Amino acid sequence: MSSKDTFFSHKQSLNIGGRILDFKQPRIMGIMNITPDSFYQGSRLMDPEKILKRAKKMISEGADILDIGAYSSRPGSDGIPVKEEKQRLVVALEVIRQTFPDMLISVDTFRPEIASMAVNDFNVHMINDISGGDMDTGMYDTLAGLQVPYVMMHMKGKPSDMQDHADYSDVVKEIIFCFSEKLGQLNKLGINDIIIDPGFGFAKTILHNYQILKQLEAFHIFNQPLMVGISRKSMIYQVLDTHPSESLNGSTVLHTIALMKGANILRVHDVKEARETIRLFGKTFIQ
C-alpha cells in the first residue's frame, strides 16, 4: 500500500461547530498550555496578554484548531483542583473568544464539569481527553449531551503514575483492543464524531512510542480521524540527547513519518513549521 492510499483510507470529514472539517489535507492543532509546569517551557502561558499573543501567532501561521489545556499532563505531574483548572481556562477562553469568536477551539480536559462549562459558556467545539474516559467515568454521558467531537487518547493510570504502567506484551494490539471497546461504548451513546490518539509518551517507553509510530497504519482499522501528538516529546530529545527546546527538527522528522502513515491531525507547538511540513508532504502524496 502506498502512502497516498494509506492517507485516503479512513473517514474524511468531521462535523465540528456546525462546520464540516474535511481531511483532504492534514490539519493542525496548536497547543496552548495554560499552566506553569508543562514539559516544554515555551508552551507555558498564564498571562492574558501572552495567551492572546500566542493565539494570534498560531492562527496567523495556519492553525486549524487551538487546543487549550489548564491541567499539566507531563509525566509525574500532580493534579490540580477542578476550581483551579476552571479559573485558568476561563481566563484563556474569555480573551480568545473576544478576539476570535469563530475560531475552532478544543479543550484538553478529562473532567466532565470542565467540558460542560467550556462548551456551554464559551462555544468550545471539541473535547480532548487524555484518559479516554478512564479518569472520570461521567465523561461519556456528558459528551452524549454536549454532542461535540471527542478526541479519545490512550493512557494507563494518571499523569502522576502513568510511567509505572508502561507494560505491554504488544503495545499496538493492546491500544487497538482498548479503543475497540471504548468506541463501542461511545457509539451506543450516539457519539460518532471521534478522533483517536494513540497517546505517544503516555504510559509508554521510548521503544513503545517508536513501535506505535512504525505501525501507525494499524489504527486506520477504526475508520476514524487519527491525531498524533509527538511535538518536542521525550521520544525525540532523549534519543538525540538534547532538550525539548532543541527538538523542533526532530519533531518535523517524526511529523513527516506520521503524515506518510496517514495522520489526519498534527497536535503541535510550532504551527508554522508543521504547516510547511504538510505543504511539502502534499506535493508528493496529495496533489
N, C-alpha and C positions, 0 to 999 in steps of 0.2 A: 504493500500500500504506500502510495506516495504521500508526502507531507500535505500536498494540496487536497488529496482525497480525505486524509485524516481531518483536516481543518473543517471540511464541509460535512462531517459525518454525524453531527448532532444538532440539537434544537437551535434554530437560527434567529429567534427573537424572544423578547421578554416584555410583558406589559408592566410598565413602571411609571407611576404617576399619571396614568391615563394616556401615556405615550407608548408607542411600540419602539423599543430599543432593539435594533437589529444587530446581528453579529456577522454581517457580511465582511466586516473587518474587525479585528480585536479592539476591545475597549480598555480605557484606562481609569482606574480608581485611585485617586490621590489620597494619601494617608495624612490625616490631621490628628495628632495625639494631644489632647487637652490634659496633659499630665506632666508632672515634674521629673518623672523617672523612667520614661520609655527607654528601650535599649539603645536607640540611636539618638544621641543628643540633639542632632539637627532637626528632629521632628517634634521636639517638645515645645508646646505652646500653652501659655497661661494668660497672657495679657491680651485684652480685646483688640488692641491695635495690631499686635503681631498676628493674631488669628486672622483678622481681615486681610492683612498684607499677604499672608501665606495663601489664603483662599483666592485672592485676586491673581496671584502669580500662577497658581495651579490651573485656574480656569483659563487664563490667557495663554498658557502653554499647551492647552488641549485636553485637560481632564474631562472625562465624560461624567464622572460621579465623584463627589467628595465623601470620604468615609471618616466620620468623626467619632472618636472614642475618648472616654474620660476615665477608663479603668485600665491601668497598665497590665498587660498580659505577658511581660517579659518573664523568662524562666526564673522562678524563685521569688517573684514579686508578691507582696502582701496585698490583700484586698482592701477596699475602702467601703464605707457605709453607703447605702443607697442614697441618702441625703446628699453626701458629698459628690457622688457621681452625677446626680441630677443638677446640683448647683454649677458644676463645671460645664456640663453640657448646655445648660440654659444660656450661659454667657456666650458660648460659641454660636449656638443656633440663632440667638437673637441678632447678633451682629452680622452673621452671614445672610440670614433671611431678609434683613432690612435692605441689604445691598444687592443681593442676588435672589429675588423671590422665586424664580423659576428654575434655579439650579437643582439638578438631581442630587439628593443627599441620602447617604446611608448612615445609620448609627450603629456603631460597634458596641453591642451590649448583650449580655446573657440574661438580663433581668426583665421580666415581662412588664413591670410597672414603668421602667425606663422606656421600653419600646412603645408602650401606650402613650406616654407623655410626649415622646418625640413625634409620633405620627399625628396624634390628635391636636397638639398645640403648635407644632411647627411644620406640618405638612411634609414630614420626612417620608421618603419614598421606599426605603429598603431597610431591613434589619440584618445585621451581620453578627452572627452568634458563634463565638469561638468554641463553644462547647457542644454545638449541635443539639441543644435542648437538654443536655445532661446536668448542667449546673442549676437549672431551675425547671422542674417538670411542668410548670404552668406556661411555659413559653409557647408550646404548640397551640393550646386552646386560645391564648391571646392572639397569636398570628391568624388563627381562623377567623377571629372577629375583625382584625385590622385589614386583612386581605391586601397585604403588601408583599413584594418579593422577599425571599428569605435566603440568605447565604448560610448554608449548613456546613460548618467546618468540623473536621475530625480532631479530637483531642481526648486523651485519657487523663483523669484526675483533674486537678486545678492548676493554675499557673504556679502556685507556690510549691507544688509537689509533682508536677507533670513529668519531669525527667526521671522520677523514680518509677514511672510506669512505662518507660520506653523498652518494652519487652514483647517481641513478636516472633512467631515461628515463620510467618510470611507477611511482611508489613502491608503489601499491596492487597493481598487477598483478605486480610483482616479488616482493612479500611473499607473495601468494597462490600464485605458482608455487613458491616456496621451501617453503611449508607443504605444498603438494600432494605434493611429492617426499618430504618427511620423514614425513608421515602414512602414506604407502605403506610406508616402511621400518618404522615403528613397528607398524603393523597386521600386517605379516608376522611380527614377533616376538611377536605376541599381546598387544600393548599397545593397549588400546582406550579406557581412561578418560583422555582427553586434553583439556586446556583450551588454547586458543590465545590468545596475547597478541601483538598487532602490534608491541609494543616502542616505545611513544612515547618519544622522546628518545634512543634507542639507535641510533647511526649514522643519525640523522635531523636535518634542519634544522627550524627552526620552521615553514617552509612545508610541509615533508613531514608534520609532525605534524598540521597542520590539514587537509591533503589526506586523511590517513588517517581523521581524525575525521569529516570530511564524507562519506566513503564507507564508514563503518564497517559498514553493512549488507552490503557485499560479502563480508565474512568469514563470513556465515551459510551460504555455499555448502558449507562443510565439515560442517555439522550437528553441530558441537561447541560446548560452552560457551565463551563469549567473555569474557576478562578484560581490563580496561582499567586501566592504571597511569599516571595523569596527575596525581596528587596533588602539588600545590606545585611542579611542574616548571617548567623554563625557558620552555616554551611559554606559560606564564601570566605569570610575573614579568618576563620580558624584554619581552613585548608591553605590559605595564602599567607598565614602568619602575619596578619595585618590588624585592622580595626574597622568597626562599622563606617567610620568617616572616610576610610580609604577603599571602600568596597563598591563604588559605583561601576567601575569597569567590569568587575566580576558579576555584578547584578545584570548588566547588559548582556553578557555572555549567556548567563542562565536564562534570562528572559527570551533570548533568541531561540534557545533549545526548547523552551516551553511552548513558544509560538509554533515551532515546527512540529510539535507533538499535539497541537490542537487547543491550546489555551485560548479561551474567549476573553478573559479579563485579566489584566495585569494589575495587581494592587502594589502601588509603588510610592516611594518617597520622592523620586526625581521624574517629574512628568515630562519635561522637555526631552530628556534622553530616551524615555520609554516611547514617546511619540515618534521620535526619529527611528527607533528600532522597528516599530510597527510599519512605518513608511517604507523602509528598506526591505523588510520582510515581504510586504505586499507586492513589491516589484517582481519578486520571484515566484511567490506562491498564490497570490490572489488575482492579479490582473491577467 
